[in-house]
Amino acid sequence: MREKLRSLVAEMVRGGVPLDMACREFERTFVEEVLAAHDGNHSAAARELGIHRNTLSKKLEEPPSRLRRVSLAS
């Protein structure tokens, strides 16, 4: 898993993705995966993430990063 992450990070660095955008995208993807693993149950996902359910909802309300909009358009 670490090697896959290193490869992804290297690709992002070569693509000029700034650190703050990479962190936002990682967090968003991680949260979405945990939520999917709990079949959309916000309370269970928040518990696994160690955050309050309201915090999870706020994170999901944030607009997607520019990186996501660009990669989805491709």
C-alpha positions in Angstrom: 0.0 0.0 0.0 2.8 2.4 0.8 4.3 1.9 -2.6 1.0 2.7 -4.3 0.7 5.9 -2.2 4.3 6.9 -3.1 3.5 6.4 -6.8 0.4 8.5 -6.6 2.2 11.2 -4.7 5.0 11.2 -7.3 2.5 11.6 -10.1 0.8 14.5 -8.3 4.2 16.2 -7.7 5.1 15.8 -11.4 1.7 17.2 -12.3 2.3 20.3 -10.1 -0.5 19.6 -7.6 0.0 21.8 -4.5 0.2 20.2 -1.1 -3.0 21.8 0.2 -5.0 20.5 -2.7 -3.5 17.0 -2.4 -4.3 16.9 1.3 -7.9 18.0 0.6 -8.4 15.5 -2.1 -6.9 12.7 0.0 -9.2 13.5 3.0 -12.3 13.8 0.8 -11.5 10.4 -0.9 -10.8 8.8 2.4 -14.0 10.1 4.0 -16.0 9.0 1.0 -14.5 5.5 1.1 -15.3 5.1 4.8 -18.8 6.3 4.3 -19.3 3.8 1.4 -18.0 1.0 3.6 -20.7 1.9 6.1 -23.4 2.0 3.3 -23.9 5.7 3.7 -24.4 5.6 7.5 -23.0 8.9 8.6 -23.0 8.0 12.3 -21.1 4.8 11.8 -18.6 6.5 9.4 -18.0 9.4 11.8 -17.4 7.0 14.6 -14.8 5.1 12.6 -13.2 8.4 11.5 -13.1 9.6 15.1 -15.1 12.8 14.3 -18.5 14.1 15.2 -21.3 13.3 12.7 -21.8 17.1 12.1 -18.2 17.4 11.2 -18.5 14.6 8.7 -21.6 16.3 7.2 -19.6 19.6 6.9 -16.7 17.9 5.2 -19.0 16.4 2.7 -20.7 19.7 2.0 -17.4 21.3 1.0 -17.1 21.7 -2.8 -14.7 19.3 -4.5 -11.2 20.4 -5.1 -10.1 21.8 -8.5 -8.1 18.6 -8.9 -11.2 16.5 -8.7 -13.1 18.7 -11.2 -10.2 18.6 -13.6 -9.7 14.8 -13.4 -13.5 14.1 -13.7 -13.7 16.3 -16.8 -10.9 14.3 -18.5 
